[in-house]
Amino acid sequence: MHPDPNELPAWTDHYFLKTKEVVGRFGDKTVTYAVFMRRPVISAPRLAIDWLQQMAKARGAELQIEVNYPEGKWVGAGEPMLYITGPLYHLVDLETIFLQKLGPACVAAFNAYTMCADLPKVAFLAMDARHCAGLEMAEIMAYAASVGSERARRKHGARGFIGSSTDATARFFGQTGGKGTMPHAFIGYAGSTLRAAEMFRETFPDEDMTVLVDYFGREITDSLEVCRRFPDLVEAGRLGVRVDTPGGRFVEGLDPPASYAVLERHVPHAIRGYRNESELRYLVGPGVSAAAIYHLRDALDAAGFHKCKIVASSGFDPAKCKVMAEAGAPIDVIGTGSFLPQRWTETYATADIVEYDGVPRVKVGREFLLRKRT
């Protein structure tokens, strides 16, 4: 348990601890908490509920948890997600940690769902770990991605998230280990993109290979060189090239006019009509744009490497995924940690007691949380 029962007081809001002392002195009551969020989310309560149940077991307390929106269901703003009933003495100091485990997961699940739903033919890899504030957040975010992904599979037949970048969170995606091949540092160490690919292949001869191709600014040249070196892997569908071009430059062979020309050939509708600055950047700007993906795909196909996969990364959040979907960008896999909530204030889950010993009572303005009785 994170934190375990002995550590809990140090991480709990102090007014909850004071309330616990008062209740211990003047007598306990059975209460019901309503838990809600202020924005639409995807329900991702499992880790929070598991922790709550473990704490209750450690304390010898009995809880009743009414889940109004099971895992993976859409929840409207202000809708009570859960009703938790039990002794106030054993519940009051659990609120701080419980809400930490619930709110961010639900928003991240919502983001992951929209990304997978917009790009149903693309496989996603959760690469969020390096962006998380500690191990517990990394676990919560990977879990959230799996929940959003599963909803996208049910609703849209999406491929969704196929794994994560760490062994510890692989279980959420039905995997036994993390996925990934090489970071930029590996390319720098090898001295060339091709040599990095050769070293990887020699070290891991039985694994599929995705080669990072933007290190030297030769995305097209290095992609083709690697494909020519490993044509057997290409034909077997076991070779991919990953483009992670930084936003400070264009992919090899592109500039603004060339980028517009690429989209004009493939998807002229994508650049017609109004586009804001961010959308235009995703379409024809520097970095990993839709034009860059088409440009790379054209070069691979022209050389006969139709089966070489394209892996894209760099800022693939819900907004960028939506633009890529509208442009029909030929992406096979997206590596992303950008399903993490960007506005942390949106992740705040709230819990209010709505019943004391069975009597409905809640602070004025929160009457919408009261249980509807027939």
Secondary structure, 3 states (H helix, E strand, C coil): CCCCCCCHHHHCCHHHHHHHHHHHHHCCCEEEEEEEECCCEECCCHHHHHHHHHHHHHHCCCCEEEECCCCCCEECCCCCCEEEEEEHHHHHHHHHHHHHHHHHHHHHHHHHHHHHHHCCCCEEEECCHHHCCCHHHHHHHHHHHHHHHHHHHHHHCCCEEEEECCCCCHHHHCCCCCCCCCCHHHHHHHCCHHHHHHHHHHHCCCCCEEEECCCCCCHHHHHHHHHHHCHHHHHCCCEEEEECCCCCCCCCCCCHHHHHHHHHHHCHHHHCCCCCHHHHHHHHCCCCCHHHHHHHHHHHHHCCCCCCEEEEECCCCHHHHHHHHHHCCCCCEEEECCCCCCCHHHHCEEEEEEEECCEECCCCCCHHHCCCCC
